[in-house]
Amino acid sequence: MLGFRVCRLRPVLLTWWQMLALSRDCPYTTAILTRAGRFEAAARAFLQGEVESAEPEQLAAGFLQFLARDADPLVAAVAATEAALQEKAARDRRIRWPQDPDPVFAYLERGEPFPQDAGAPFMVAVGAEGMVSWPI
């Protein structure tokens, strides 16, 4: 009887562990999704198609790629930017943002008030030298 309970509990524990890994390895995307009340649903949607043995780094990269195509342009921009920052690519990667990324990162990194006014779209370039943004 105990073996049956453990077998039923295994998928629940695995999902919980993977969600914990995603929140640790994708802090910006997790924070923006949590603010919108969407982290658990987005993580579960992503994890439905994932193999149990995926390494945490591969899991995080896949999660960010999955969310870089999100219908919410801010979520997509945060996920794409976080993926680019984690890649540390030699060439610049350009990401369109629906608003100025600086106040969003102030919220994500320092807990400053979330910017309510979306403003004009911005372009963000992430490369070996870091991140730079400008209005478009």
Secondary structure, 3 states (H helix, E strand, C coil): CHHHHHHHHHHHHHHHHHHHHHHHHCHHHHHHHHHCCCHHHHHHHHHCCCCCCCCHHHHHHHHHHHHCCCCCHHHHHHHHHHHHHHHCCCCCEEEEECCCHHHHHHHHHHCCCCCCCCCCCEEEEEECCEEEEEEC
